[in-house]
Amino acid sequence: MPGVCNKKNYRPEFMSVDFKAKQLEFTSYIRDPENNPAPADVKKQRMEMYRQLLFNNIDSFLSGNFPVLRKILDEQKWFELTQDFFAKHRSETPYFTEISEEFLAYLQNERDNPDDLPFMLELAHYEWVEMALSIAKEEIAILNESIDDLLKKRIFLSPLAWPLAYQYPVQKISPAFLPVEAPEQPTFLIVYRNQDEDVNFLEITPITYRLLQILQENESLLAEQCLKQVAEELNHPDPEIIIAGGLDILRELAEKSVITLQV
């Protein structure tokens, strides 16, 4: 009968194998061969093949999703970074599309290297946002109404528009521009996906950033209410100036699909 032990298929050495321990030994070497011995019962050439296959997949994916970070690091520093991630981080997802988010979690919570560039986490986050928005499943509400009388209409922030604040001007970082200290003024950006499915970024002022924050904090507001709140927070002597200027900004953002009207 199938599955019944007999003299032909009984192998007593199998009964003594601790498969969890064997699996841990196998994966520990693949993650970090410098600090873990290879399994004695597996050919070293085969272990190296497994190791290179898995590591190269991770390395390739990270290089593709963090191209600027990859470009500003030399070969050795990039290898050390990706190897450290591969060895230390325990991912909570089996999906390759979510590895970038796991890499961010590693940089924020596990990475501890005083020689790292000070803006590395912010740059990685900025690059991750572009990828995350490109594959996001949310849809943009098509703006069918006129925006001429925008003040009296309810507006909300598109789920595919993310206001962001960084200490460093991450959108300008390149091999030719590697700031070692954060400037006095933070950088405010809005990264958004438009109706053509293109992901774009727009540098914005602190006031515009606050305007978008208010929309994030409220499901929907009259545009006039939103602008009046900004004017009150600024304690501006002539609120109408803020409202008029803010209205122009809202119109521009509506045209770019950053904000839309309540349907």
BELCORSUL-V656337 format. One record per residue. N is the residue number from 1. RES is the residue in three letters. PSI is psi in whole degrees, 0 to 359 (* if undefined). Layout:
N/RES/PSI + N/RES/PSI
This chain:
1/MET/140 + 2/PRO/139 + 3/GLY/353 + 4/VAL/130 + 5/CYS/136 + 6/ASN/184 + 7/LYS/336 + 8/LYS/324 + 9/ASN/359 + 10/TYR/122 + 11/ARG/94 + 12/PRO/336 + 13/GLU/334 + 14/PHE/328 + 15/MET/340 + 16/SER/357 + 17/VAL/128 + 18/ASP/100 + 19/PHE/327 + 20/LYS/318 + 21/ALA/320 + 22/LYS/319 + 23/GLN/318 + 24/LEU/319 + 25/GLU/318 + 26/PHE/309 + 27/THR/328 + 28/SER/318 + 29/TYR/318 + 30/ILE/319 + 31/ARG/316 + 32/ASP/78 + 33/PRO/341 + 34/GLU/331 + 35/ASN/6 + 36/ASN/134 + 37/PRO/151 + 38/ALA/148 + 39/PRO/133 + 40/ALA/336 + 41/ASP/13 + 42/VAL/134 + 43/LYS/138 + 44/LYS/323 + 45/GLN/320 + 46/ARG/319 + 47/MET/320 + 48/GLU/325 + 49/MET/314 + 50/TYR/314 + 51/ARG/310 + 52/GLN/322 + 53/LEU/311 + 54/LEU/314 + 55/PHE/317 + 56/ASN/326 + 57/ASN/314 + 58/ILE/314 + 59/ASP/316 + 60/SER/319 + 61/PHE/316 + 62/LEU/320 + 63/SER/321 + 64/GLY/330 + 65/ASN/346 + 66/PHE/62 + 67/PRO/324 + 68/VAL/316 + 69/LEU/319 + 70/ARG/320 + 71/LYS/326 + 72/ILE/352 + 73/LEU/139 + 74/ASP/175 + 75/GLU/315 + 76/GLN/315 + 77/LYS/322 + 78/TRP/317 + 79/PHE/316 + 80/GLU/322 + 81/LEU/309 + 82/THR/325 + 83/GLN/321 + 84/ASP/318 + 85/PHE/314 + 86/PHE/323 + 87/ALA/322 + 88/LYS/323 + 89/HIS/135 + 90/ARG/100 + 91/SER/147 + 92/GLU/11 + 93/THR/145 + 94/PRO/359 + 95/TYR/131 + 96/PHE/327 + 97/THR/345 + 98/GLU/4 + 99/ILE/325 + 100/SER/320 + 101/GLU/324 + 102/GLU/322 + 103/PHE/320 + 104/LEU/317 + 105/ALA/321 + 106/TYR/313 + 107/LEU/322 + 108/GLN/324 + 109/ASN/339 + 110/GLU/331 + 111/ARG/130 + 112/ASP/84 + 113/ASN/111 + 114/PRO/345 + 115/ASP/356 + 116/ASP/150 + 117/LEU/138 + 118/PRO/339 + 119/PHE/8 + 120/MET/314 + 121/LEU/315 + 122/GLU/318 + 123/LEU/316 + 124/ALA/320 + 125/HIS/316 + 126/TYR/317 + 127/GLU/326 + 128/TRP/321 + 129/VAL/317 + 130/GLU/315 + 131/MET/316 + 132/ALA/319 + 133/LEU/327 + 134/SER/333 + 135/ILE/2 + 136/ALA/143 + 137/LYS/348 + 138/GLU/156 + 139/GLU/154 + 140/ILE/131 + 141/ALA/125 + 142/ILE/132 + 143/LEU/102 + 144/ASN/340 + 145/GLU/157 + 146/SER/146 + 147/ILE/15 + 148/ASP/316 + 149/ASP/56 + 150/LEU/330 + 151/LEU/323 + 152/LYS/13 + 153/LYS/151 + 154/ARG/132 + 155/ILE/156 + 156/PHE/160 + 157/LEU/135 + 158/SER/141 + 159/PRO/347 + 160/LEU/26 + 161/ALA/119 + 162/TRP/112 + 163/PRO/134 + 164/LEU/145 + 165/ALA/129 + 166/TYR/151 + 167/GLN/328 + 168/TYR/152 + 169/PRO/76 + 170/VAL/330 + 171/GLN/348 + 172/LYS/353 + 173/ILE/136 + 174/SER/173 + 175/PRO/335 + 176/ALA/352 + 177/PHE/99 + 178/LEU/84 + 179/PRO/138 + 180/VAL/345 + 181/GLU/147 + 182/ALA/138 + 183/PRO/167 + 184/GLU/320 + 185/GLN/130 + 186/PRO/167 + 187/THR/131 + 188/PHE/131 + 189/LEU/156 + 190/ILE/121 + 191/VAL/130 + 192/TYR/156 + 193/ARG/128 + 194/ASN/186 + 195/GLN/345 + 196/ASP/8 + 197/GLU/16 + 198/ASP/139 + 199/VAL/125 + 200/ASN/162 + 201/PHE/152 + 202/LEU/125 + 203/GLU/132 + 204/ILE/167 + 205/THR/163 + 206/PRO/326 + 207/ILE/316 + 208/THR/321 + 209/TYR/316 + 210/ARG/323 + 211/LEU/316 + 212/LEU/327 + 213/GLN/316 + 214/ILE/319 + 215/LEU/325 + 216/GLN/323 + 217/GLU/349 + 218/ASN/139 + 219/GLU/317 + 220/SER/143 + 221/LEU/155 + 222/LEU/140 + 223/ALA/323 + 224/GLU/319 + 225/GLN/316 + 226/CYS/314 + 227/LEU/324 + 228/LYS/324 + 229/GLN/318 + 230/VAL/316 + 231/ALA/320 + 232/GLU/318 + 233/GLU/325 + 234/LEU/346 + 235/ASN/43 + 236/HIS/136 + 237/PRO/337 + 238/ASP/86 + 239/PRO/332 + 240/GLU/330 + 241/ILE/317 + 242/ILE/318 + 243/ILE/317 + 244/ALA/315 + 245/GLY/320 + 246/GLY/327 + 247/LEU/320 + 248/ASP/320 + 249/ILE/317 + 250/LEU/322 + 251/ARG/316 + 252/GLU/318 + 253/LEU/326 + 254/ALA/321 + 255/GLU/333 + 256/LYS/2 + 257/SER/18 + 258/VAL/319 + 259/ILE/158 + 260/THR/173 + 261/LEU/153 + 262/GLN/131 + 263/VAL/*
